[in-house]
Amino acid sequence: MKSIVSRARCAAIAILCAAIAAACTSSSPVDIDSTSEAAGNASKLEVSPIQVDFGTSGTTASVTLKNTSNTALTWTASENAGWLALGSKSGMVWSDSPKNLSLSVQRSGLAAGKYTTDMTISANKGGGSETVSVSMTVSSTAASSGQLSVSPLQVNFGSTGTNASVTLTNSGNTSLTWTANESAGWLALGATSGTIAAQSQKTLSMSANRTGKSAGTYTTNVQFAAGTAGSATASVSMTVPSTSTSVTLAGQLVDQFDGHALSGLTVQYDGKSAKTDGSGRFTITGSPNSVLQQLTLSGTGVHRRVTFARTGDIQWRVAPSTFDMSAFNDVARDEYGSGTVRWVAPPTIYVDSRPEGFTSAELSTWISQVKVQAAEFVSKWTGATIKPAAVIVTSNPPSDNSPGTIVIHFSEDDSRYGNNSTYIGYARMSYSSSGSITGSAVWLRYLRYSGTTGASKRKGILGHELGHAMGYGHMNGETLSFMEPSLGTKTDLSAFDSHAASLLYTRSPHNTSPDTDSWSSYRGLLVPSGLPIAMEWVCEAEE
């Protein structure tokens, strides 16, 4: 049979959810097919060339990644040859901006002969994968001849730096003579030629001069050559900031989940707009202002975000478009209207040591397990942004839903579960009209899952009910989630749940779809007006 959970949002009224359309947990595994994916877009990643041969002396090369679709693609590159190094192993490529991936090889210590390996480059969203064949040859004299390498191959002076350097290394057993050439008037090299002894290094200084340059980013290449000892190319860039001495907002946009910089996005603030550069940074000139104003972040490959900022704020996280925002709406917004609810301060957890309606020699074991697991789940359900203020085992806990508390009970009393013996979990959570959770309570029916064989089921029940206590409803769609109505054998957050937790707890309470912060709750107006709103979930085991 299917259980039904009812929902209520009226002030100070808690309606028992014993009759909603899906069950929270199951006493036996429930098989749910969550691996099917929606049909992908006709995205395609092209890589050229697909064969790279360094020959006997080449040390650096590159391949070009081109996105032929209309949406941004995330790519990853992998290889397992010890002699091959990649300039980057992952990133994003936009439809109008091909990406160059640098390769370099090291022959030092290798026996004479030809070496070949495959590098695989894959893209998400149906972008497919390409295999690049990479080869090089170690000549019989390579072990004794000079061998040039340069590091790093990318130098960025940023918007203020004037001095930098690269290291030229001779890993061979004879000296080598090198030259360096570049054509940018703003870049000066400490030397343009020289000799490096065997098994030695030289530091080559560089300096940038922004005088007379208009605002913008400048890039040039420095070519290094050492005859048969090899060659290399270093990319050097600098940014000339706006000549305006006043900045109203400057900062960086990064990916919500992995923190990598997001370039090419549009920032709108104070009636002006700017684009993020290759490091995800932007600057909007104007008069500094300490008053919160609306900030809109948008562009290819991300969900549009609307929030608030003031002069001095420096970084914002933006959710990539690959994140399923519809599934997030289902689990974090659907049961609360369009806005989210969450804790804004660490709650104190109380574990009620009084058994209700049963006796069991295992109760002390359950309590010790719940004490540890509850703290772990609270941290996970908040993306590690909130940890419990304390976890207290007591026979005299505060009243359920007392401000700032989560109270956990062990009960076999049917009246706690709508007078229905099939229900095994219950959660009640109260929150203010601005989306701030004020208090929660959880009841656990563990007796039927006694012993070591029931430990994983007990953990699953606790984690699911604490999900309700932390601001999550049920996942009614097909996305794999700990908050699916049918728990099955799940004992921890899915990958989607972890991303949803990061998003929910780095946004203001009452954040609305698709990603819009509430003006009132963002400013911290979190004191409830009148009695709090209550939500209840009663969870049934499908026998």
Secondary structure, DSSP 8 states (H G I E B T S, - for coil): ---------SBT-----SS-SS-SEESS----------------EEEE-SEEE-TTT--EEEEEEEE-SSS-EEEEEE---TTEEES-SEEEEBTTB-EEEEEEE--TT--SEEEEEEEEEEETTTTEEEEEEEEEEE-TTTTTS--EEEE-SEEE-TTT--EEEEEEEE-SSS-EEEEEE---TTEEES-SEEEE-TTEEEEEEEEE--TT--SEEEEEEEEEE-GGG-EEEEEEEEEE--S-S-EEEEEEEEETTT--B--S-EEEETTEEEE--TTSEEEEES----S-EEEEEE-TTB--EEEEE-TT--EEEE-BTTS-HHHHHHHHTGGGTTB--B-SS--EEEEE---BS---TTHHHHHHHHHHHHHHHHHHHTTTS---SEEEEESS---TT-TTEEEEEEB--GGGGTT-TTEEEEEEEEE-TTSBEEEEEEEE--GGG-SGGGHHHHHHHHHHHHHHHTT-----SSS--TTSS--TT--S--HHHHHHHHHHTTS-TT-BTTTB--HHHHTT--S-SSS-EEEEEEEEEE-
